[in-house]
Amino acid sequence: MKPVSPLRLPALDRRLSRIAEQVPVCDLAADIGADHGKLSCHLLHTGRVKRMIVSDISQHSRDKARDLFIRHRLMDRVSLSAADGLHALDGQKADAVIIAGMGGALIARILQQDVDVQGALLLLGALVLYPIVATVTAEGWRQVGDDTLATVFQQIADEQRARGAGGAA
Ligand SMILES: C[S@@+](CC[C@H](N)C(=O)[O-])C[C@H]1O[C@@H](n2cnc3c(N)ncnc32)[C@H](O)[C@@H]1O
C-alpha cells in the first residue's frame, strides 16, 4: 500500500474551499465551531493565516482538531478554545472570524452575543440542510418571514459595506 504523507494538506470540499478563498492574508483568524479543524489547518499550512483561534464546544471535535494540528506540527500556531461562539475571542483582535457549517439560527445567536469582534471581517456560511437553513442573506430571511435574522444579516452587510467603502483593512 502506498504510504500516506502525514503532512499532506487535508482536502477541502467546495464549500470550505470557497470560505478559505475569502479569508484575507492575515495574522490572526478565528474558526468558530471548527469541528475537524480542516479549514484552520489549511489556512495555516498555506500561510494565509499566521495564527488561529480554533474553537468548538464539543470535546470530541476539539480532540479531532488537536490530532490534526499535532500531525501537521501546527500546535504552536493554534489556540484551542472550548468557549461558546464568539467568547472564544477572549478579548483578542482577530482579523477574520469564520462561522461556518452551522444553521442560520445558531449563527444568528452567536452574532448576537455581547462580544466585540473589533472590526474583524465576518465570514458566514450556513449549513446547507434545506432551503431555509441555507438562506444566509438578509433578503433571503425576509422572504421566509424571519425579520430578526433579516435585521441581523442586514446589519452585518451594512457594516461590511461601510468598512469596505472606508478602505478599512
Ligand atoms: C457541522 S460542524 C461545522 C464544522 C466546520 N465549521 C465546517 O464548516 O465544516 C458545526 C460545529 O459547530 C460546533 N458548535 C455548535 N455550537 C457551537 C457554539 N455555540 N460555539 C462553538 N462551537 C459550536 C459543533 O460542535 C460542531 O462541531
The ligand as an ORCA input file, in Angstrom:
! r2SCAN-3c Opt
* xyz 0 1
  C     -21.324     20.986     11.277
  S     -19.903     21.465     12.186
  C     -19.123     22.599     11.054
  C     -17.617     22.469     11.063
  C     -16.874     23.452     10.170
  N     -17.018     24.821     10.664
  C     -17.321     23.366      8.759
  O     -17.884     24.347      8.249
  O     -17.132     22.307      8.136
  C     -20.533     22.588     13.434
  C     -19.657     22.611     14.655
  O     -20.034     23.722     15.457
  C     -19.899     23.343     16.817
  N     -20.714     24.276     17.610
  C     -22.052     24.287     17.751
  N     -22.443     25.315     18.525
  C     -21.325     25.981     18.875
  C     -21.066     27.119     19.678
  N     -22.071     27.789     20.261
  N     -19.791     27.539     19.848
  C     -18.776     26.845     19.261
  N     -18.954     25.750     18.504
  C     -20.211     25.315     18.303
  C     -20.350     21.910     16.842
  O     -19.857     21.220     17.976
  C     -19.785     21.379     15.516
  O     -18.531     20.775     15.691
*
